[in-house]
Amino acid sequence: MKIFIAGATGRVGEELIKDLTEKGHFIYAGARRDNEIAANEQVMPVHLDLHATVDELAEKLSDSEVVYFVAGSRGKDLLQTDLYGAVKLMQAAEQKGIHRYIQLSSLFALQPEKWGESLTEYNISKYFSDNWLVNNTKLDYTILQPGSLKETPGDGKVTTNIKRPYENSIENVASVLAEILEHENTIKKVILMSDGDQTVSEALQTV
């Protein structure tokens, strides 16, 4: 498939590109620092500024069949990038007639009663972007909500049975994002995850 990734130079985005290209997909790799992306027969760098208009973003999506939103400002531009940028990309996808949309969020983003005292503004931005995707679009969405991300190598073992915050290998998060595309039962689902004891495929079969 032809897949657009918003946030291609981020920690998750880089791993996601590796996973999706290994599965044979073609990637439009969208990022502000598109000059840092190595082009090849499966990856085309695309300059992406989430401050752009919906029409401008729609043009960037080209002939994509799937959109992934894994972008983030790391707290520096939460309203314009993490929230409004996400919403505009959803609107751009709908404008282009792209139905499948997969969004990286954060653990318990739609459950404010479970938020801790840290990262509150980040949680708020994810709360409203996730709500918009669920309630204000007709997209075939999947929202993935992992806990805190860590740089340790992933072992491909995860769980979606989450009761409290756990850590997540970035590699495992990317693996789940890539595998979601192969499971139709994940459409219209919000999936919580952490490192665990099931294979990615096994975990996603039960959501």
C-alpha positions in Angstrom: 0.0 0.0 0.0 0.9 3.7 -0.3 1.2 5.1 3.2 1.7 8.6 4.5 3.5 9.0 7.8 3.3 12.4 9.6 6.2 12.6 12.0 8.6 10.5 10.0 11.8 11.8 11.7 10.5 11.2 15.2 11.6 8.2 17.3 8.5 6.2 16.6 8.3 7.4 13.0 11.7 6.1 12.1 11.0 2.7 13.5 7.6 2.6 11.8 9.1 3.3 8.4 11.5 0.3 8.9 8.6 -2.0 9.8 6.3 -0.9 7.0 8.9 -1.1 4.3 9.9 -4.6 5.5 6.2 -5.5 4.9 6.5 -4.2 1.3 4.7 -0.9 1.6 5.6 2.4 0.0 6.1 5.4 2.3 5.5 9.1 1.9 7.7 10.2 4.8 6.3 13.5 6.0 8.4 15.8 8.3 9.5 19.4 8.8 13.1 18.1 8.5 12.5 16.1 5.4 16.1 16.7 4.4 17.1 14.2 7.1 15.1 11.4 5.5 17.0 9.1 3.1 15.0 8.5 -0.1 14.9 5.1 -1.8 12.6 3.1 -3.9 10.2 2.6 -1.0 10.5 5.9 0.8 9.8 9.4 -0.6 10.6 12.3 1.8 7.8 15.0 1.9 8.1 18.4 3.5 5.3 18.6 6.1 4.4 21.6 8.2 1.4 21.0 10.4 0.9 24.7 10.6 -0.3 24.5 6.9 -3.9 24.7 5.8 -6.1 21.7 5.3 -5.9 22.2 1.6 -2.1 22.4 1.7 -1.9 19.2 3.8 -4.3 17.4 1.5 -1.9 18.0 -1.4 1.0 16.5 0.6 -1.0 13.3 1.0 -0.8 12.6 -2.8 -2.2 9.2 -3.6 -1.8 7.7 -0.2 -4.2 5.0 0.9 -3.4 5.1 4.6 -2.4 8.0 6.9 -0.4 7.6 10.2 -0.1 10.4 12.6 2.9 9.9 14.9 4.1 13.5 15.0 4.7 15.4 18.1 6.3 18.7 19.3 7.7 17.2 22.5 5.8 19.9 24.4 7.0 22.8 22.4 4.0 23.4 20.2 1.1 21.4 21.6 -1.8 23.4 20.4 -0.6 24.0 16.8 1.0 20.6 16.2 -0.2 17.9 18.5 -3.8 19.1 18.6 -4.7 21.3 15.7 -2.2 19.8 13.3 -3.6 16.4 14.0 -7.2 17.6 13.4 -6.2 19.3 10.1 -4.5 16.1 8.9 -7.7 14.2 9.6 -9.7 16.8 7.6 -7.1 16.6 4.8 -7.4 12.8 4.7 -11.2 13.0 4.4 -10.9 15.7 1.7 -8.7 13.3 -0.3 -11.0 10.4 0.2 -8.5 8.4 2.4 -10.4 6.2 4.8 -7.8 4.5 7.0 -6.2 6.7 9.6 -4.0 5.4 12.5 -3.1 7.8 15.3 -0.5 7.5 18.0 -1.8 9.0 21.3 -0.9 8.5 24.9 -2.1 6.2 27.6 -5.5 7.0 29.1 -5.8 10.1 26.9 -9.6 9.8 26.8 -9.8 9.1 30.6 -8.8 12.3 32.4 -9.6 10.7 35.8 -6.5 8.5 35.3 -4.1 11.2 34.4 -1.2 11.9 36.8 0.0 15.4 37.6 2.8 15.4 34.9 2.3 16.0 31.2 -1.1 17.5 31.8 -1.1 19.9 28.8 0.1 17.1 26.6 -2.7 14.8 27.8 -5.2 17.6 27.1 -4.0 18.0 23.5 -4.3 14.2 23.0 -7.7 14.2 24.7 -9.2 16.6 22.2 -7.4 15.3 19.1 -8.5 11.7 20.0 -12.1 12.9 20.6 -12.1 14.8 17.3 -11.0 11.6 15.4 -13.7 9.5 17.1 -16.6 11.9 17.1 -16.1 14.4 14.3 -14.8 12.2 11.4 -16.0 9.3 9.3 -12.5 7.9 9.1 -11.7 4.2 9.7 -9.5 5.1 12.6 -7.4 3.3 15.1 -6.0 5.1 18.1 -3.0 3.5 19.8 -2.4 4.7 23.4 0.9 3.5 24.9 2.4 4.5 28.2 5.8 6.2 28.5 8.3 5.5 25.7 11.8 4.1 26.4 14.8 3.6 24.1 15.4 0.0 25.1 15.2 -2.6 22.3 11.9 -4.2 21.8 11.3 -7.9 22.1 8.0 -8.0 20.1 6.0 -8.9 23.2 3.2 -6.6 24.3 -0.2 -6.5 26.0 -3.4 -4.6 25.5 -4.8 -5.5 28.9 -3.8 -2.3 30.7 -4.8 -1.5 34.3 -2.1 1.1 35.2 0.7 2.9 33.5 3.6 0.8 32.1 6.6 1.5 30.0 6.8 0.8 26.3 9.8 0.1 24.0 9.7 2.4 21.1 10.4 -0.5 18.8 7.4 -2.4 20.2 5.1 0.6 19.7 6.2 0.9 16.1 5.6 -2.8 15.6 2.1 -2.5 16.9 1.4 0.5 14.7 2.6 -1.4 11.6 0.6 -4.6 12.5 -2.6 -2.7 13.1 -2.9 -2.2 9.4 -3.3 -6.0 9.0 -6.1 -6.4 11.5 -9.5 -5.1 10.4 -10.9 -5.7 13.9 -8.8 -2.7 15.0 -10.9 -0.3 13.0 -12.9 2.1 15.2 -11.0 1.0 18.2 -8.9 2.8 20.9 -6.2 0.4 21.9 -4.1 0.8 25.1 -0.8 -1.0 25.2 2.4 -1.7 27.0 5.3 -4.1 26.8 4.0 -7.5 27.8 4.0 -11.2 27.1 2.0 -11.7 23.9 3.1 -11.4 20.3 1.9 -8.3 18.6 -0.5 -10.3 16.4 -1.9 -12.2 19.4 -2.5 -9.0 21.3 -4.3 -7.3 18.4 -6.5 -10.3 17.7 -8.2 -9.8 21.1 -9.0 -6.0 21.0 
